[in-house]
Amino acid sequence: MKTILFFAMASVALIYVLARIRLRPSEELKSIDVIVPAFNEAPVIERSLINLLRNPYVRRVICVDDGSTDETPDVVARLMKHSARLLLVSKENGGKGSAITEGLRHVTSETVFLTDADTYVPFKTDGLGYMLAAIERGADAVGGVPSSDLRGGGLLGYVRASVKLPMIVIKRTFQQITGGAPFIISGACGMFRTEVLRDVGVTDRTNVEDLDLTWTLVRRGYKVRQVNRAIVYPQECKTVREEWRRWRRWIMGYAVCMRLHWRLLFTRYGLFSILPMFLVVVLGVATYGLHWGGAILSGQAFILPSLMFPLLWLGVVMILGGISAYHHNKLRLMLLAPLALMYVVLAYAVWLIHGVQGLLTGREYGRDKPTRYARVVA
């Protein structure tokens, strides 16, 4: 059943993408202000800001230093000497939401783009142009696709990247069609009408401010859209410990947002965008529990690997890995794609250990920040 639903979802998403392939990017160059919140981002901030300044759609970049204790403000101040279009705003540490809010006070454009300090935003493509075109067609907020920056990434980064891009495109496109809006506008790639973002505001009441913001926009009736031709490249985690903590933050934040926005659960958006993500986990945990328990009790524990990763799903991830390999021009992504199935187990484990806790208590752990590393040629 799960396999049938996946192929149906992928088919619908593909038809939708092909139907919109003739849409053109905006021609309004130098029209977007960018806000980049930064806390201890010295290894990555310089290259990220330079790429943004080179983007033809960007008018000005506002970097908000959220009380960094490393050389982040010094790096930005040095870059400011070479570009009048870069502004450094410094504040005491208060969280990503407060940094974005501070940056909004300095925005003078009608449209604002939010991204992260570790994220590479290509300047030779029209990704921001396609997002801006969606705004021009009536959207109030637009999400792009956060893929993976593999320059300097370790093995975990490659495994994650092997299926990440096509899965995000499939899921969020399907959510756009059925639920009326994508599940989330990622903090790494989001564009907004400035007046709308000021009206809604960005808070730090959860560790997933982008998910909280997206659901608030939907709840208030704003038009939220997904643009699959806007692809950016944030860094991936290099260690299992950091990956676990990142997924813990995402899943506990998701659970807390379900509590905060419980009224949304009974709307079209809740039924087709919010709840399916949760119910898939419930179904998966229940199915695995029954099958694994039956195999162990019957003395057939040796078949557990085949129960975890059926051959059909290995074939599916190989296809997804092929798409990612083509996009990143790295054949190894297709070969590593079967290992990405471990992320399913990771998500289920985090939900059982931490997600249920967040759902019941409404509390989260502190926000764990992954280690940043300087980009190199991969």
C-alpha positions, 0 to 999 in steps of 0.5 A: 500500500505504501509503495502504491501511494508513493508511485501515485504521489510521484506520478502526480508531482511529475505531471504538475512539474511538466505542466509548469515547465514553460513558466519563465523567471521574472525580469525584475533584476536587482529587486530583492533584499536578502536577510542572512541570520548568522551565529558563529558562521566564520568558516562559511559566511564569506563565500555565501555572501559573495555568491548572494552579492553576485546574484543578478536578482539581489539588490542588497544583502543584510547579514544579521550577526546574532551575537557571534563569539567567533570571527563572523562579524569581522569577516562581514565587516571586511567584505563591506569594504568592497560592496556598498550593497552589503549591510552588517547588523549586530545584535545580542544573541536571541535566536534565528527568529529574532535575527530575521526580525531585526533584519526586516527593519532594514529591508526596503524592497517589496520582496525579501529572500531568507537563507542561511549562512551555510547555504550556497545560492547559485548566481548563474541560475534563475532560481530566485527569478522563478521564485520572484515570478511566483510572487508576481503571479500572486503568491505571498510566500514561496519555498524553494528546494534545499539540496546538499552542498557536497563541496567538502561534505563527508560520506553522510552528506553524500548518502543524504544527498542521494535521495534528498532533492527528488524526495523534496520535490515529490513530497512538496509538489504533491502537498501543494496540489492536495493540501494547497501549500507545501509542508514547509518553506525552508529557512534555507530558501524562502521568499516573501512579500515584505509586508506579509512577513512583517505582518506575520512575524518570525518567532523563536517559540520553536526550534523550527521557526521556518515550519512555524512560520509556514503554518502561520501563513497558511492559517492566516490565509496567505497564498504559499507556493512551491517552486522546484526550479529554485535549488540551493545547497546547504551543508550536511552533517558529517557525524552520526551524532550531529545528524541525530541531533538535527533530526531530533530538532526537526522532529520535536519541532514538528511535534510542537508545531502540531500542538501550536497549530492544532486547529490546522489539522482539521483543514484541507492543509492539515489533512493533506500536508501536516498529518500524512507526514505524521501518519506515515511514521505511525504506520511505518513504526506499527508495520515494522514492529509487527513484522520484526516482532513476528520474525524474532518470535518465530526464530527468523531474525535473519530475514530482518534486513529484507523486511527493512529494505524490500527489493522494490524499495531498493529499486526506488531509491536507486532511481532517486539516486540516479536523479540526484547523481545526474543533478550533482554530476556525481555517479557515486550518489546512485551507488550510495542511494540504498544506504539512504534507507537508513534515514527512514529507521533514523526518523522512526527512532527519533520519533519514538524517543523524542518526537512523542515526548515533544507531542505530549509535553510541547517542550524541545531541547536546546537548538543544536547547531551543526559544525560548519566546515569550509567549502572545498572542491569535492 
